[in-house]
Amino acid sequence: MVVGQIITCVSGMAGSMLAMAGKEHLLRNIGIAVALIVGVLSIVIIPKFGSLGAAVVTMLGMIIQGAAYILVAEKSLNIKYLR
């Protein structure tokens, strides 16, 4: 879970920049995609691994969302976020 939180902290400004640039639709699309991915992973992983599986799925959701924010912000705003 710590890794997911670190990614969320690093990518937090990317989401804010997208919102400030009027790209809320991109944030919505990322949120929907991540929710679907986490939902499917939850159905598959949680029954097999219980609470540990839930923690892993949550962490993966945070990582996917953070990475998507960074990639989309770099592409749509033409910026170098982590460089």
N, C-alpha and C positions, 0 to 999 in steps of 0.2 A: 504494500500500500504506500510505503514511503516513496517509491519510485514514481508512482502515479501522481502523488502530491508534488514532487519536484518538477515533473513535466508540466503540471498544471500551473505552477508558479512561474516557470520559464515562459510558458506560452500565453499567460494571462493578458499581456499587453497586445498580443496579436489579435485576440478577440475584441478588445476595446478599440483597436485601430480600425478593424473592419466595421464595427458599429458606428464609429465617428465618421467614417468615409461613406456612410449610407449603404453599406453592403449587408444589411440585416438579413436579406434573403439568403445570403451565403451561410450566415450563422445558423439560420433556421434549417437549411438543408443539411449542414453538418450535424446539428442536433438530432434531426430525424434519422439520419444514417447511423449515427452512433447508438441511438436508442434501439434501432432494429438489430444491429449487430450484438449489442449487449443482451437484448431479449432472447435472441437465438442461442447465444453462448450460455445464457443462464439456464435455458431449458435443457441444454445438452450436458453442461458441466456440473451444475449444482446437485442434481440427483446422485451423481457418482461420487462427488467429493464433499458435499455438505457445505459447512460454513467456510472452509478453506477455498472451495470452488467459488463461492460467492465473492470472497475477497479478491481472488485472482481475476474474476470477470470484471469486478468494479475497477481494479487497477488497469486492466486492459482497456476498458472504456475511457478512462482518464487519459491514458497514453495515446490512444487513437484520436480522441478529440483534440488534445493539445497539438499533436503532430499535424492534424488537418488544419487547425487554426494557423499554424506557422506556414505551412505550404500554401494555403489559399491566400493568406495575407501577402506573402512574397510575390505570388503570381499576379494577383488582382491589383495590388497597390504598387507593384514594381519596386519593391524595397528589398534590402538584404537584412533580414531580421537577426540572424545569429552570427553574422560575419562582420 
